[in-house]
Amino acid sequence: MNANSSDGEPRTGVESGNGKKRFWKRPLTWVVTVLLGALAAVLGGALQDLFKTAGSKVVNEFGKERAPFTVAFQDDSCPAVWTHFPDELQKAVIGKPENEGRTILVKNREADGGVTDLTVTLQGRTQSAVVITGARAVMSGPSQSPPASVFGTGGCGAAVPTRSFAIDLDSKSPTATALNPDEFSGPSPAIVNFPYKISATDPEVFHFSVRTAGCDCTWYLEIEWNSNGKVGAYQLDNGGKPFRTLALKSDTWQPVGLYVGKDGRVTGLSRTSY
């Protein structure tokens, strides 16, 4: 029998009745088919998950390191407060200059008294525009009633700069609401609400005044954004912990001060105003 095909070319391999190789005799095709089947199964599951969340905001959708912007913040709150007299800080402040002693007290705060003032700087990672569409406080747990006694470093106050927002922790929807800046901010200060646009060369600085008059609240600041068709909500925390804001009442709040010697160094903590 002639081993050549009708066109004169030699035949190789084992053929089926119609002149084609049997599937199981074609190892490369078999491997590719199995791999494609496995890939289809994985992608199918991923697509199902994607469709389930389509149109919804996902906290840290890309993780903090992969968010389309960088975040830096400073807690400018005062007073710093504790639910117990901070005896454990005596050793830390004694012998320090007065200003350094106050800094130690504030740095080791247990909570912010009445208001948490955050200065937050947002800057895009690339030249692609990121639109900041809003911000709100998200409770990390149920709010508690303020304790019977609160100790704090004393009151203070500050002017309202531009791009300032108030968040009421006592409301059902603690969403950032734009504040009217003080006159020093410009000749015609005006309320400027979201959205804002940022990029690598166009950062923005926001001031959030997060307030409570009736709760001991722990919370995160959630910053909503969209960029290049993606939507997310970046959750800002306080060094891995939630922020804590504790309502102050005049009959339960006792100021904590510093005893200072003639040499200007701290000799101890007081329970009265300084």
N, C-alpha and C positions, 0 to 999 in steps of 0.2 A: 504494500500500500504506500502511496506517495505521502511522505510526511510534510509536504509543502501545502500551503493554502492555495486557493484558486488564483490568487494574484502572484504566486511564486514565492511569497515570503514564508520562512520557516515558522512553524507553530511552536509555542512554548507553554508550559504549565498544563493543568488539567482543565478541560472545558466542560461546560454543561451542554445539554442537548441543543441549545440555540447558539453554540459557539462561544459563549462568554464564560469567564472563570467563575467557579462557584465562590460564593461570598466568603465561606469559612476558609477557603484556600487563598484569600487575599489579606494577609496579616496587617498591612498598613491601613487598608480601608477599615478593617475591624477595629483597630486601635483608635483611629480618628473618630469613628462613629461612637464608640464608648465614651471618649472624652467629650465630644459634643453633647451627648446625652446628659452627662454629669453636669456640664456647664449650664445647660438649659434648665436643669432642676434648681441649681443654685440661684441663677438669675430670676427664675420664676418666683422663688420665695422672696428675693429682695424686692422685686417689683410689687409683690403683694403688700409688703410692709410699707413701701413708698406710697402706694395708693391709699393705704389706711391713714397716713399722716398728711396727705396732700392738702395744702391750703391751711394747715395749722402751724402755729409758731412752736418751735422746738427749742427748749432751753439748751444753750451750749451745743447747738446743732453740729458745729465743727470743732468743739472743744475750745477752751480758752486760748490755747496756743495757736489754733487755726482760725480764730475769728478774723474777719477782714479788717480789724482795727486793733490798736493797742490801747490799754487803759492804765491810767495812773490816778491815784486819788489821795487826798489829804483830809483827815478828820479835824476840822477846825472847831469842834464842839466845846462848849463850856456851859455849865460846870461839869467836871468829872465827878461821878457819884459812886457810892458804895451802899449796900444794904446793911453793912455792919461797920462800925468805926474801924478804919484801916490800921489797926495796931501793928500788923506785920510790916508796914512801911516805915515804922519808926527807925529801924536800923539803917534802912536805905537812904534816908534823908539827913540823918544827924551828921553834922560836920560838913555838909555841903553848902556852897553859897546859896543864898535865898532863891535866885532864879533857877538854879539847877535843881533845888529841892522841889520847886513847883512843877518843873518839867517832869520829874520822877513821879510825882503824884498823878499828873495828868496821863502820863504814859501807861501807868498801871491802873487806870480806871476800871471799874467793874461795868459801868454803863454810862451813857450820856444822860444828863438831866433835862428832861422835857423836850429837848430838841437835839437832833443830830445834824450837824452842818457838814456836808461833804462838798469838797471842790474836786470835780472829776474832769480829767483831761482825756479826750478821745482823739486819736490820730490814725488815719488810714494806713494800711501796710503798703499800698501801691497807689498809683495815680488813678485807679478806678474809683469812681465816686461811691461812697457809702452814705445812705440816707438814714439818719437817726429819726425814727418816726414817733418815739415816745419813751416814757419811763414810768415805772411804778414800783411800789414796795410789795414784796411777796412775803407773807408771814412764814416763818420757819416752823411755827407751831401755834397753838391757841394762845391768845393774849391772856395775861394774868392781871390780877388787881395789884396796884402798887403796894409795897410793904408798908407797915405802920411807921417805920423809921427809915430815913434816908440821910446819908451824910455826903456833903459835897464840898467842892473847892471854892465856892462863891460864884456869884452871878457875873455876867458880862454881856456885852452886846456888840453888834457890828452893823455896818450899813449894808443895804441890799445892792449888790452889783448887777450888771447886765447878765442876761442868760441865767436868771435865777428862777427856781421852781420850788413850790411848796408841796409837800405830801402829807396828808392827814391820816395818821395811823388809826384814828378812831372812826374813820369812815368805812363804809362797806366796800368801797372801791378806792383804795389809796393810790390814786394816779397823780402824776406830776402835773401841776397847774402853774402856768407862768405868772411871775410876780412883776409888779411895776418897779423898775430900778429907781434908785435915788437920783436926785437932780445932778449930783456930781458926775454921773455917768455920761452926760452929754447935754446939749442945749434942749433937746426934746426927747426925754426918756420915754420909752414906750414898751408895752408888753410885747415880747417876741416869743411866740409859742413854737412847738415842733410843727413841721419837720426841719431838720438842719442837715446840711450836706458837708461831709468831711472827706479828706483824702490824705495822702502822704505829705503833701505840701500845704494843706489847709486844715489844720487841727481846730478843735473847738474846746473851750473850757466852760463847764456847766457847774452851777451851784445848786445843790439840793438841800432844802431845809425840811427835814423829816420830823414831824411833830406829834406829840401826844399829850393830852390833858387828863387821861384817865386809865392808862394801861401800863403794864410792864411788858413791852413788846420786843420780840426778836424777829429780825427780818433781813431780807436780801434786797438789793436794788437791781431790778431787771430793766435792761436797756434794749429796746426793740429797734431792729434795723432791717434794711433790705439792700441788696447789692447784686447786680448782674443776675437778676431773676431769682436769687435766693433770699429767703426770709428767715430771720432768727431772733432770739432774745438772749442777750449776754447777761449772765447772772454775776453781779459783783458782790463779793463777800469781804469780810473783815479779817484777812489773813487766814482764810480757811474756816472761819467761824461766822455766824450771822452777826449783824449789827444789833445792838441792844439800846433801846431808848426807854427811859423810865420816867413816868409822870411825877412832877414835883408839886407838893402842896405846902403852903406856908407853915401849916401847923405840924408837919411831919418832917420837914427838911431842916437839918442842922449843919451849918457851914463848918468846914474843917480848914484850919489855918496852920501857919508855921510860927513857932517860937523862934525868934532870931536874936542871937547875941550881939554884943557891941562890935564884934569883929565881922558882922554881916553873915555869919554862918548859922545854919539851922541847929537848934538845940532840942527840938521835939515838935510834936503835933499838938494843936489846940483844938478845942471844940467850939470855938467862938470865931466871929469874923475877924479878918486881918486887914 
